[in-house]
């Protein structure tokens, strides 16, 4: 009887911990405080705040289970589902994986597969997301002219196998997109790595990840004996697959903490806003972060020049952080003529970014831009342990062979004095966006 009472108390305390974590992460004031501070980090929750078990399904935060069918679109379905989880349970949106996999800027067919870098480029460029009802899945057609229904302004790539960070991200943002090596071919096949009765999966072989899934929870007490492969470590992530409800436990299965690939490629969508946040986006990098430039020591200046097409105010700057623990400073040149214009640049603000990913930095004070006048946005960045810190777009392979560098005017510099034109010297566009509002 005493043990039963203790168990009841344990369950009650667990539910209270999950509710408190969920309530904090969905509080708008809390989210705004974390994002707008100069120290851009995942969250300020302490490791002890993370419960031993959490399942988004019990909190009405798990998106609907999708079925990719015979198409190689697991990456697009995982991403669109992660975006849906961000808004649950307040907003029930279903985003189009068809549009993401067919209407991006890469030279790939829908069945050629993809990865999170393609997702990041598509979302950062405001090409999507669009709603499933406007572009239904699986018909092989994606209509032109669809506008995004949300603007994704922030995406983070977590440190490899940082399970505490993954758990905190699930609590804060609803889900984490991750990758595993999937030995199964479909919902009806079998594998020595998958236990069909326990819905458990543990791959301990040499293969690299080939399948994207969604992490929607975890269970530190999931017993090691429930896996087909021998392991002494308890614990599993609760994962949502894209093979329909007939797979696993209604589309969900349990991947061991010991799985060779789980937690290595994790991305979270951290800042999604309504489409009235900015009126214009200036960019040249529709394929996003394809390569990197720098001078071998992690320190670099990079800039893009744009022309204001009306009376606007520069309100934010967006760029990729290609390493961890970066420090940045943002500058503006309001009237750009040539590289000598970079010398009297005006400092705007600076800060620190902890994780890799794409970030939009809102400016504390907007800068007025005059119509028809060329302006330049500059970033000075210092990224330890990264030799080439500046993200670039260029024609690197078949998927990026259609990259157009004729639309850009980008520059890089080691010291902020001598500058190199990136399109001419490196055949690459600089990944640096400007966000404005009409005046």
N, C-alpha and C positions, 0 to 999 in steps of 0.2 A: 504493500500500500504506500509506504514511504517513497519507494522508487517511482511509483506512478505519479505521485504528487511532484516529485523533483522533475520528472519528464514534462509535466504540464507547465511548470514554472519555466523550464528551459525554452519550451515552444513559445510561451507568451513573451519572454524577454527577446527571443529572436524576431518575432513579429514586430515588437516595438522598435527594435534596432533598424529593421528594414524600413518601417514606416517613417522613422525619423530621417534616415538617409534619403528616402524618396522625397519627403516633404522639403528638405533643404535644397535638393537639386532642381526641383521644379519651381522654386520661389524666384520670380523674376528679378527681385532686388539682389538676391544672392548671385545669380548668373551674371548680372551686369557688373557687379563689383569684381568678380574674378576676371572678367574679360577686359575691362577697361583700365585695369591697373597696368603699370609699365612692366611689372614682372609677370609675363604671360606664362602661366603654368596650367597643368591639367585641372587641379583643384587643390584646396587647402585642407582637405579631409586628412586625418591622420590614419596610419595603418590600422590602429585599433578600432576605428569606426566601421570597418568592413566586417559584416557578419560572416559566419562560416558557411551559410547557405543562402542562396538567393535565386529565385526563378521568376523571370519577368511575366510568365503566364499567369501567376497568381496575383500579380499587381496590374493586370490589364495593360501591360506595356509591350507585349509581344505582338509583332505585326502578323498578318495573315500568312499562312504557309503558301508558297508559290511552287509551281512546277515548270521547270525549264524545258521539259519534253526532250526532244532529240537535239536541241540547239546548244552550242557552247557558250551559254550566257549566264553561268553561275555567278560570275563577277558582277554583272549588271543587276541581277536579281538580289544578290547580297547587299549591294550598295543601295538600291532603291528601298529595300526593306529596312536597312539601317536608318535611312532618312525618315521613313514612316515611324520607326520606333522613337525617334527624337521627339515627336509631337504627341505620342500617346501618353495618357489616355484622353487628354484635353481635345485633341484634334485627330480625327480618323481620316487620314489621307492615304490614297494608294497611288504611288508614282509609277510612271511608265518605264519598265526595263527595255521595252521595244525601242523607245526613243533614244535612250542612253546607248544602246548597242548598235543602232542604225544611223543615228543623227549626230555622231561625234565627228571630229575633224581628222580622224585617222583612216588610212587606206586599208581597212579591214572589212571583210564580210561578217555577217552576224554569227556565222558558225566558226569563225577563226579563233574565238576566244579573246580574252582581254585581261586587264589587271587594274589595280587601284590607281596607277598613275594616269590611265586613260579616264577614269572616273573623276579624278581631281581636276584634270584639264577641262573636261566637259562642264563640271560644276563651277569652277573658278571663272570660266569664260561666260557664264550666264546662258549657256546653251540649254540648260534644263535646271531642275527637273520639271517635267510636265506631268499631267495626270494620266493615269491608266485609261480613263474613259475617253480621253482625247486621242490616244494612240494605243489601242489594245495590243496585247502580246500575241506573237506567234503567227501573224498574218503576212509577214514579210514586207509590210508596207509601213512607212513612217511619213506622214504628211508634212509638207513644208509649212513654214509660217507660224508654228506653235511657239508661244512665248513661255518662259519659265513662270511657274506659280509661286516660287520661292527663290530667294537669292542666298546661295551658300557662300559665306564669307570666311569660314575657318574650317580647316581640316588638319588633324594631327596624326602623325605616325609614331606609335609608341615604341619605346625601347624594347629590344628583343627579350621575350620571356619574362617580362616584368609583370608577374601575375597580379600583384597588388594594384598596379596602375590599371591593368585590364579590368579588374573588378570595380575599381572606383569609376572607371569610364562607363561601364555598364550601368551603374547606379545613377550617374550624372546625366548620361546622354541616351540611355535606353538600350543600346546594343553596340557591339564592336564587330567590324568586318575583319575576318581573319582567313588564313589559308591553311590547308592540310594536304597531305598526299592521300588521295582517295583510291583505294585498291578496288572498290566496288565499281561496277560499270553503270548500274542503275538501281532502282528501288527493289528489284526482284533478284539481283545476283547475290552471290555469297562470297565470303572471304575469310581467311584464317584470322584476320585482324578485327573482324566484326562479330559480335555475339548477338544473334537475332532475338534471343529471349530477353537479354538484359538491355538491348539497344545501346551497347557499349562498343567503343572503337579505340584501338590502341595500335598505332603503326610504329614499329621500331626498326624499320629497314633503312636503306641508303637513299631512297628516292626523294627528290625535292617536291615541294608543294605543287599541286596541279588542280586544286579545286577550292573555290571560295565558299565560305559558310558564314553564319551569323552567330556570334556568341551572345546569348540572352540570359545567362546566369551561370552558377557554379554550385558545386557541392563538395566541400572539403572532406566530407565523411563517406563519399562514394567508395565502397569497399574495393580494394585491389583485386579481390577474388572474383569480381564480376567481369573482369576483362579476360579475353581469350589468351592473350599473351601474358607471360610471367612478369609480374612487377610487385614490389613490396610497398609501393606508395599509394595511399588512398588519395582520392580526389579526382574530379572531372569537371570540365566545362560543359554546361548545357548548351547545345548547339542546334540551331535551326538550319535544316538543309533546304535545297530547292528542287526536291524530287516528289513533291506532293505529300498529302497526308498519309498515303499508303506506306511510306517509308518510316521506320522507327516508331516512336511513340507519337503518332499523329504528325509526323514530319520532323520530330525532334530526336536527337540522340546524344550520347554522353561520350566525350572525348577525353581520354586520360591526360592528366597533367604531364605525364611522362612521354606523350606522343612526340615524335622527333621534330615535327613542324609546327605544332600548335603554339601560338604566341609569338612566332617569329615575324610575321607580316601582319601587323594589326593597325587598322586605321579607324579613326573616329571622326564624326562630323560634328564639330563643336560650336559652330555659329551659323545658324540658319535664320534668315530674316524675311520679312514681307518685302514685296518688290517695290515698295515706295521708299525704301531706305536711301537710295541714291537715284538720280535721274539718268546718269550716263556712266559708262565704263570705257576708259581708254586702254587699249591693249593691242598687242601684236602677236601674242603667243597662244594661239588656239589649241595647239598640241601640248602646251605647258612644259613641264620639267622633263626634257629629253636628255640634256647633257649639262655639263658644268664648266665654268671658266674661272680662272683665278691666277695667282702668281706663286703658288706652292707653299704659302704660309698661313692661309686662312683669312688674310686681311685683304679687303678689296673695296673699291668704290664702283658702283654701277648706276646707270642712268638711262632713262628713255625720254625722248623729246616728242611732244604732241602739240597739236594746234587746236585751240578752243574754237568750237564752231558756233558759239553764242556766248552771251554774258552768263558765266557760271562761277561757282565757288568750288575750289578743290577741298574736299572734306575727308578723304581717306586715301591711303596708299596700300597696295597689296603686293606681296612677294612671297617666294618660297624660302623657307629656312632649311638648307640642305644638310645641316649638321645639328649638333645639340649645344646648348649653353652658349648661344650667340648674343652678342651685344651689337646694337644697331643705332644709327643716327639718320634722321630723314632731313633732307634739304629741298629747297625749291629755287628755281631760276624762273622768274616771272616773264622775262623777255629774252628768249634765247636767240643768239645769232650764230655763234660758232663755239668751239671748245673753250675759247677764252672767257666765255660767259659763265663757265663753271667756277671761276675763281672767286667772284663776289657772291657766291651762293648764300642763300639765307637759311640759317638753321631753323628747323621747326620743332622737333622733339626727338627723344631717343628712349631706349629701353632694353629689356632683356627678354629673350625667348628661350625657353627650356627645351622644347621638343621639336623634332623635324616636322615639316608640314607646310601648309599654305596659311598665311595670316593676312588679315585686313587690319591696318592700324588706323583707327579714327583719329583725326587731328584735333587737338584741343582748341585751336583757332583756325577757322577756315581761311583760305587764301583766294581773293578775288582774281578771276581770270578774264582777260579782255577778249572779245570776239576777234578771230583772225590772227591773234598773237600766238607765237610759238612759245611754249613753256616746257621746262624740264623738271622731272622729279628725280632726285638722287637719293641713294642709300649708301651709307658707309657701314660695312659689316665686318665683324671679327668673330670667326667661328673656329674655336680650338679643334685640333685633330682633323680638320678638313682642309685639304690643300687647295681645292677649287670651290669656293663657297657660292658662286653666282649661278643660279639656274638659268639654262638657255634652251631655246627651241631650235632644232636644226634637222635636216634630213639625214637621219642616222641609219634607217633601215627601210624595209618595204612598207612598214606600217606608217612611217613618217615621210615617205617619199614626196608627198604633196605639200609639204611645208613651204610657205611663201615668206621669204625674207625681204621681199621688195617693199613691204608695207611698214617696215620698222626703221627707226633711227635710234640705235642703242649705242652706248659707250661703256667702256670699263677703264679703270685706272688703279694703279697700285698705291699712289700717293695723293690722288686728288688734284694733281697738277698736270701731268702728262696723260692724255686720253687716247684710246684706240676705238675706232668705229667697229663694232662687233659684226655688222653685216658684211663689211668689206674684208676685214682681217680674219674672221672666224666663220663666216657664212652662217651666222646664227643671230636669232632675235634674243634680246634680253627679256626675261620674265619679270616684268615690273609694271603693275597696273595703277591707274589713277581713277578715283571715283569722285564724281562731281554732282552738284545740284544746280538747277537753274536759279538765277538771281531775279 
